[in-house]
């Protein structure tokens, strides 16, 4: 079989395409008209003044959006909601309990647990200091409601104080202030911690604090370095990066006001993904346009003609790409989790702004700068297209020859390797992780929670909350007390210093405190609120099992709701698994339909979906091995595979769209097999660059010390590279070449199979 890559298959070159060879005979020049009056002069179209006015107006509009939206980079974190309950749907049991809780406690506070430990035993000086801190906590800023008296452990080595922290935008700062007060003047040998739900919330807020700074800096620098290497031009990378930043500014401006109005729920995860998508997608679309514009400058003498040609060649694949990603994201609206629902409109806005900037701002900027944007490697009018030369040497011509000469062997090897990697997907643990492991690394809240479990029931500070009818108080309490994993039960009361009354199998116990004789459970609309202390850490798997068992036992009693921190985690994980099982099939169907419309075929879209799914399986398999046996992660959130799937399938199909739309375009002139080879040669460099850029931007998520984002960063970055370098470069073109024109079945191109197969066999 011949190793040459012919430019033709006995069919005429498509109209408007530049010649593969012999182009050097055409006079080269700048942006002026060609001397021979050939096509591409741009003589038709709007008058000269309008050709200038349109791009200038677009540039002014985008710079105006950037000027208004720029300051919101530092303000968008103000509208974040990072508490776990905000992730849940309003119908979940734990959310309903959290909505009722303030009616019983007269406070929407988050409990903080201040723990003091002296491994040698608490001294009199320690106890005096702890009692003094009780008074100081009550006067500390951000403390809401009464501070509980210190409770001492049976081993005499620890004391805990429950401090309610105001649940507002300054909650993390309030926890930090509380920690300062708690440790002010600690006696020797005594160690202090601030932990509990408020401590964990402070850890999360601090972890997401780098989104506005570190994440953006790392992502922008990574993209700039890659663009400089790709273009080897001082100006072009700046224009592309400017397009991405202005697109993100517009998206942030819109998202900020939507979140402030309550139209969307924004959390740190969604904000981080918006930043990455805004930069990565806009850069990808820009790379594709720049590639087409460079081609058009070789075929058109003036900038207007080159801009029109570049837009005509870019608009379909980029629109299809953006539409595919948006369609996949909007499927998240079917989700039960509010965080997933929030990602749908927020990320979709980021994609839309990226698309609009790449298709309006960048063409305008390149129109203004013309060939100077590519300096020092300006594409001269009439110069040959190196990526269309069938005698060309280099990496992508070499890949194309491999695909041509060994198509079946190539795609079989790729498929087997990917399938082997996908086997490890069974080891991907995505049943949820403890809330304390949400933030990577050691924190005060984590250390305090561990120390708490050594001296008190580990669930102290994060009780199970049970709303029950007053008439069924004792029956519910008895059921709770009989449940393994519960150490004690109290009922929220009125008239006692601690605000609760112990409940035993003998009934509600009124403590012998002067003035408490009339104490009774607080009733709201005929309901009471019980608090059950867990023996295990509230975010442990054992605690989740206890809550599930408790719900099963109480299922027969009417109007009983079980909530609290652990129940919220249970409901979050269950909703995430439901979303994953529902949304993944829907996304596949939606993308398949879009691909059929784009490629005017059925078989090609079906095979593209299969290859991307194979790539996704391989990515999860490799991720499972890395997370479990190298990084020793405790597991993964159930939403991690869903997010990974949304981005990898949508973005992986993107690169196949870029390739196959160009292949279809070339196949109309050259025939399918030669069209595949030329399409691969032409798009190889630009799609690879786009994949590397997107992988680098998603990898930047790793600078945020959050387990979810770290895992998502690796999954998407590795998966995008796998799609770009293996699936799109080898598997898809080799499989398509082996099938031949039938890949376009049932379109007209697919019916050319017999003639082309005969021609290919005769080579």
Residue pairs with C-beta under 8 A, 6 or more apart in sequence:
1 404
1 405
1 763
2 763
3 401
3 404
3 405
4 390
4 391
5 390
5 392
5 397
5 400
5 401
5 404
5 674
5 677
5 678
5 681
6 390
6 674
7 13
7 20
7 21
7 388
7 390
7 670
7 674
7 678
8 670
8 674
9 670
9 671
9 673
9 674
9 756
9 759
10 671
10 759
11 669
11 670
11 671
12 669
13 19
13 20
13 669
13 670
14 665
14 666
14 668
14 669
14 670
16 39
16 299
16 309
17 299
17 669
18 295
18 298
18 299
18 384
18 385
18 388
19 384
20 384
20 385
20 388
20 389
20 390
21 384
21 389
23 298
23 382
23 383
23 384
23 385
24 382
24 383
24 384
25 382
26 34
26 36
26 38
26 381
26 382
27 34
27 35
27 36
27 381
27 382
28 380
28 381
28 382
28 383
29 35
29 301
29 380
29 381
29 382
30 370
30 371
30 381
31 301
31 302
31 303
31 370
31 371
32 301
32 302
33 41
33 42
33 43
33 301
33 302
34 40
34 41
34 301
34 381
34 382
40 299
40 300
40 301
40 302
40 305
40 309
40 381
41 300
41 301
41 302
41 305
42 300
42 301
42 302
42 303
42 304
42 305
42 306
42 308
45 51
45 304
45 308
46 54
51 304
54 364
55 363
55 364
55 365
55 367
55 368
56 364
56 368
58 360
58 361
58 364
59 361
59 364
59 365
59 368
62 246
62 250
62 357
62 360
62 361
63 246
65 246
65 249
65 250
65 253
66 245
66 246
66 249
66 250
68 249
68 253
69 249
69 250
69 251
69 252
69 253
70 249
72 249
72 252
72 253
72 256
73 212
73 216
73 249
73 252
74 212
75 256
76 212
76 252
76 255
76 256
76 259
76 266
76 271
77 208
77 209
77 211
77 212
77 268
77 271
78 169
79 256
79 259
79 260
79 266
80 208
80 259
80 266
80 267
80 268
80 271
81 265
81 266
81 267
82 201
82 204
82 205
82 208
82 267
82 268
83 110
83 167
83 201
84 435
84 565
84 568
84 569
84 572
85 94
85 95
85 98
85 568
86 265
86 267
86 338
86 339
87 267
87 337
87 338
87 339
87 572
88 94
88 95
88 337
88 338
88 568
88 571
88 572
88 575
89 95
89 336
89 337
89 338
89 575
90 96
91 336
92 336
92 571
92 575
93 551
93 561
93 562
93 563
93 567
93 571
94 562
94 563
94 564
94 567
94 568
94 570
94 571
95 563
95 568
95 571
96 467
96 561
96 563
97 465
97 466
97 467
97 561
97 562
97 563
97 564
97 567
98 563
98 568
100 467
100 524
100 527
100 529
100 561
101 108
101 465
101 529
101 563
102 108
103 524
104 492
104 522
104 524
104 528
104 529
105 145
105 492
105 499
105 529
106 145
107 144
107 145
107 164
108 144
108 166
108 167
109 144
109 145
109 164
109 165
109 166
109 167
110 164
110 165
110 166
110 167
110 171
110 197
110 198
110 201
111 162
111 163
111 164
111 165
111 196
111 197
111 198
111 461
111 462
112 162
112 163
112 164
112 165
112 175
112 178
112 194
112 195
112 196
112 197
112 198
112 199
112 461
113 160
113 161
113 162
113 163
113 194
113 195
113 196
113 199
113 448
113 452
113 460
113 461
114 133
114 137
114 160
114 161
114 162
114 163
114 178
114 182
114 192
114 193
114 194
115 158
115 159
115 160
115 192
115 193
115 194
115 195
115 448
115 451
115 452
116 122
116 126
116 130
116 158
116 159
116 160
116 190
116 191
116 192
116 193
117 157
117 158
117 190
117 191
117 193
117 451
117 454
117 455
118 126
118 157
118 158
118 189
118 190
118 191
119 157
119 189
120 157
120 189
121 156
121 157
122 130
122 152
122 156
122 157
122 158
122 159
122 190
123 187
123 189
125 187
126 159
126 187
126 189
126 190
127 159
129 185
129 186
129 187
129 190
130 150
130 159
130 161
131 150
133 161
133 181
133 182
134 147
134 149
134 150
134 161
136 181
136 184
137 143
137 147
137 161
137 163
137 178
137 181
137 182
138 146
138 147
140 163
140 174
140 177
140 178
140 181
141 174
141 177
142 165
142 166
142 170
142 171
142 173
142 174
142 175
142 177
142 178
143 163
143 164
143 165
143 166
143 174
143 178
144 164
144 165
144 166
144 167
145 164
146 164
146 497
146 499
147 161
147 162
147 163
147 164
148 161
148 162
148 163
148 498
148 499
149 161
149 497
149 498
150 159
150 160
150 161
151 159
151 160
151 161
151 456
152 158
152 159
153 159
153 160
153 455
153 456
155 455
157 455
158 451
158 452
158 454
158 455
158 456
160 452
160 456
160 460
160 461
162 196
162 461
163 178
163 198
165 171
165 174
165 175
165 178
165 198
166 174
171 198
171 201
171 202
171 205
172 201
172 202
172 205
172 206
174 198
175 194
175 198
175 199
175 201
175 202
176 202
178 194
178 198
179 192
179 194
179 444
182 192
182 193
182 194
183 192
186 192
191 451
193 199
193 444
193 445
193 447
193 448
193 451
193 452
194 202
194 444
194 445
194 448
195 444
195 445
195 446
195 447
195 448
195 449
195 452
195 461
196 445
196 448
196 449
196 461
196 462
197 461
197 462
197 565
199 443
199 444
199 445
199 448
199 449
200 435
200 436
200 438
200 439
200 445
202 445
203 438
203 439
203 443
203 445
203 446
204 268
204 438
204 439
204 706
206 439
207 268
207 439
207 440
207 704
207 705
207 706
208 268
208 271
208 272
208 704
208 706
210 703
210 704
210 705
211 268
211 271
211 272
211 275
211 704
214 703
214 704
215 272
215 275
215 276
215 700
215 701
215 703
215 704
216 275
218 700
218 703
219 275
219 276
219 279
219 280
219 696
219 697
219 700
220 241
220 245
220 279
222 696
222 697
222 699
222 700
223 241
223 244
223 279
223 280
223 283
223 693
223 696
223 697
224 237
224 241
226 689
226 692
226 693
226 696
227 236
227 237
227 240
227 241
227 283
227 693
228 237
230 237
230 287
230 689
231 237
231 290
231 374
232 376
232 377
233 373
233 374
233 375
233 376
233 377
234 375
235 369
235 372
235 373
235 375
236 290
236 373
236 374
239 362
239 365
239 366
239 369
239 373
240 283
240 286
240 287
240 290
240 362
241 283
242 365
243 282
243 283
243 286
243 357
243 358
243 361
243 362
243 365
244 278
244 279
244 282
244 283
244 286
244 354
244 357
245 279
246 357
246 361
247 278
247 282
247 350
247 353
247 354
247 356
247 357
247 358
247 361
248 274
248 275
248 278
248 279
248 282
248 350
248 353
248 354
250 353
250 356
250 357
251 274
251 278
251 349
251 350
251 352
251 353
251 354
252 274
252 278
254 349
254 353
255 264
255 266
255 274
255 346
255 349
255 350
258 264
258 345
258 346
259 265
259 266
263 345
264 342
264 345
264 346
265 338
265 339
265 341
265 342
266 342
266 346
267 339
267 342
268 704
268 706
269 339
269 343
269 706
269 708
269 709
270 339
270 342
270 343
270 346
270 347
271 346
272 701
272 704
272 709
273 343
273 346
273 347
273 643
273 701
273 712
274 346
274 347
274 349
274 350
276 697
276 698
276 700
276 701
277 347
277 350
277 351
277 354
278 350
278 353
278 354
279 697
280 693
280 694
280 697
280 698
281 322
281 325
281 350
281 351
281 354
281 355
281 694
282 353
282 354
282 357
282 358
283 690
283 693
283 694
283 697
284 321
284 654
284 690
284 693
284 694
285 318
285 321
285 322
285 354
285 355
285 358
285 359
286 358
286 362
287 686
287 689
287 690
287 693
288 314
288 317
288 318
288 658
288 686
288 690
289 310
289 311
289 314
289 318
289 358
289 359
289 362
289 363
289 366
290 362
290 366
290 686
291 683
291 685
291 686
292 309
292 310
292 313
292 314
293 306
293 307
293 310
293 363
293 366
294 374
294 379
295 309
295 310
295 313
295 379
295 385
296 305
296 306
296 307
296 309
296 310
296 313
297 306
297 370
297 371
297 374
297 379
297 380
297 381
298 379
298 380
298 381
298 382
298 383
298 384
298 385
299 306
299 309
299 381
300 306
300 309
300 381
301 381
303 366
303 367
303 370
304 367
307 363
307 366
307 367
310 363
311 359
311 363
313 665
314 359
315 359
316 598
316 661
317 657
317 658
317 661
317 662
318 355
318 358
318 359
319 355
320 594
320 598
320 657
320 661
321 654
321 657
321 658
322 351
322 352
322 354
322 355
323 594
324 591
324 594
324 595
324 650
324 653
324 654
324 657
325 351
325 650
325 651
325 654
326 348
326 351
326 352
327 587
327 590
327 591
327 594
327 650
328 587
328 590
328 591
328 646
328 649
328 650
329 343
329 344
329 347
329 348
329 351
329 646
329 650
330 344
330 348
331 344
331 583
331 586
331 587
331 590
331 646
332 340
332 341
332 343
332 344
332 579
332 583
332 646
333 341
333 344
333 345
334 579
334 582
334 583
334 586
335 341
335 344
335 575
335 579
335 582
335 583
336 575
336 578
336 579
337 572
337 575
337 576
337 579
337 639
339 639
340 576
340 579
340 583
340 639
340 642
343 643
365 373
366 373
371 378
371 379
371 380
372 378
386 392
387 396
387 681
387 682
387 684
387 685
388 678
388 681
388 682
392 681
395 684
396 680
396 681
396 684
396 685
397 681
399 680
399 684
399 729
399 730
400 677
400 678
400 680
400 681
400 684
400 733
402 410
402 730
403 410
403 676
403 677
403 680
403 730
403 733
403 734
403 737
404 673
404 677
404 737
406 734
407 734
407 735
407 737
407 738
408 734
408 738
410 730
410 731
410 734
411 730
411 731
411 734
411 735
411 738
414 726
414 727
414 730
414 731
414 734
415 614
415 731
417 618
418 614
418 615
418 617
418 618
418 722
418 726
418 727
418 731
419 614
419 617
419 618
421 617
421 618
421 619
421 621
421 622
422 614
422 617
422 618
422 620
422 621
423 621
424 620
424 621
424 622
424 624
424 625
425 617
425 620
425 621
425 624
426 624
427 621
427 624
427 625
427 628
428 620
428 621
428 623
428 624
428 627
428 636
428 641
429 624
429 627
429 628
429 635
429 636
430 635
430 636
430 637
430 638
430 640
430 641
431 573
431 635
431 638
432 544
432 569
432 572
432 573
432 576
432 635
432 637
432 638
433 633
433 634
433 635
433 636
433 637
433 707
434 537
434 539
434 540
434 541
434 634
435 538
435 539
435 565
435 569
436 445
436 446
436 449
436 537
436 539
437 539
437 634
437 707
438 706
438 707
438 708
439 446
439 705
439 706
439 707
440 705
440 706
440 707
440 710
441 705
449 458
449 537
452 458
452 460
452 461
453 536
453 537
457 487
457 488
457 533
457 534
457 535
458 534
458 535
458 536
458 537
458 538
458 540
458 543
459 487
459 533
459 534
459 535
459 536
459 537
459 538
459 543
459 566
460 533
461 538
462 534
462 538
462 539
462 564
462 565
462 566
463 531
463 532
463 533
463 534
463 564
464 480
464 486
464 531
464 532
464 533
464 534
464 546
464 547
464 550
464 562
464 563
464 564
464 566
464 567
465 529
465 530
465 531
465 562
465 563
465 564
465 567
466 476
466 480
466 529
466 530
466 531
466 532
466 550
466 554
466 560
466 561
466 562
466 563
467 527
467 528
467 529
467 530
467 559
467 560
467 561
467 563
468 476
468 527
468 528
468 530
468 557
468 559
468 560
468 561
469 526
469 527
469 528
469 558
469 559
469 560
470 521
470 523
470 526
470 527
470 528
471 526
472 557
472 560
473 491
473 503
473 508
473 521
473 528
473 530
474 503
474 507
474 508
475 557
476 530
476 554
476 557
476 560
477 489
477 491
477 503
477 504
477 505
477 530
478 505
479 550
479 553
479 554
479 557
480 486
480 489
480 530
480 532
480 550
480 554
481 489
481 503
481 504
481 505
482 553
483 546
483 549
483 550
483 553
484 546
484 549
485 534
485 535
485 536
485 542
485 543
485 545
485 546
485 549
486 532
486 533
486 534
486 535
486 546
486 550
487 533
487 534
487 535
488 502
488 532
488 533
489 502
489 503
489 504
489 530
489 531
489 532
489 533
490 500
490 501
490 502
490 503
490 530
490 531
491 500
491 501
491 503
491 508
491 521
491 528
491 529
491 530
491 531
492 499
492 500
492 521
492 522
492 528
492 529
492 530
492 531
493 499
493 500
493 501
493 519
493 520
493 521
493 522
494 519
494 520
494 522
495 515
495 516
495 518
495 519
495 520
496 510
496 511
496 513
496 516
496 519
497 513
500 531
501 508
501 509
501 510
501 511
501 519
501 521
502 508
502 509
502 511
503 509
503 530
508 520
508 521
510 516
510 517
510 519
511 519
521 528
522 528
522 529
527 559
532 550
534 543
534 546
534 566
536 542
536 543
536 546
537 543
538 564
538 565
538 566
539 565
539 566
539 569
543 566
544 566
544 569
544 570
544 573
546 566
547 562
547 564
547 566
547 567
547 570
548 570
550 562
551 562
551 567
554 560
554 562
573 637
573 638
576 637
576 638
576 639
576 642
577 638
579 639
579 642
580 638
580 639
580 641
580 642
580 645
583 642
583 646
584 642
584 645
587 645
587 646
587 649
587 650
588 609
588 613
588 649
591 609
591 649
591 650
591 653
592 605
592 606
592 609
595 604
595 605
595 608
595 609
595 653
595 657
596 602
596 605
598 605
598 657
598 661
599 605
599 660
599 661
599 664
599 744
600 664
600 744
600 747
601 743
601 744
601 745
601 746
601 747
601 749
601 750
602 745
602 746
603 739
603 742
603 743
603 744
603 745
603 750
604 660
604 736
604 743
604 744
607 732
607 735
607 736
607 739
607 743
608 653
608 656
608 660
608 732
609 653
611 656
611 727
611 731
611 732
611 735
612 648
612 649
612 652
612 653
612 656
612 723
612 727
613 649
614 727
615 648
615 652
615 719
615 722
615 723
615 726
615 727
616 644
616 645
616 648
616 649
616 652
616 719
618 722
619 644
619 648
619 715
619 718
619 719
619 722
620 641
620 644
620 715
622 718
623 644
623 711
623 714
623 715
623 718
626 714
627 633
627 636
627 711
633 707
633 711
634 707
636 707
636 708
636 711
637 707
637 708
637 711
639 708
640 708
640 711
640 712
640 715
643 712
644 712
644 715
644 716
644 719
647 698
647 712
647 716
647 719
648 715
648 716
648 719
648 720
648 723
651 694
651 716
651 720
651 723
652 719
652 720
652 723
652 727
655 687
655 690
655 691
655 723
655 724
655 727
655 728
656 723
656 727
656 728
656 732
658 683
658 686
658 687
658 690
659 679
659 680
659 683
659 687
659 728
659 732
659 733
660 679
660 732
660 736
662 679
662 682
662 683
663 672
663 675
663 676
663 679
663 680
663 733
663 736
664 675
664 744
664 749
665 675
665 679
666 674
666 675
666 676
666 678
666 679
666 682
667 674
667 675
667 676
667 679
667 741
667 744
667 749
668 675
668 749
669 675
670 678
671 741
671 752
671 756
671 759
672 736
672 740
672 741
672 743
672 744
672 749
672 752
672 756
673 737
673 740
673 741
673 756
673 760
676 733
676 736
676 737
677 733
677 737
679 733
680 729
680 733
684 729
687 724
687 728
688 724
688 725
688 729
690 724
691 720
691 721
691 723
691 724
691 725
691 728
692 721
692 724
694 720
695 716
695 717
695 718
695 720
695 721
695 724
696 717
698 712
698 713
698 716
698 717
698 720
699 713
699 714
699 717
700 713
701 709
701 710
701 712
701 713
702 709
702 710
702 713
702 714
704 710
736 743
740 753
740 756
740 757
740 760
741 749
741 750
741 751
741 752
741 753
741 756
741 757
742 750
742 753
743 750
744 750
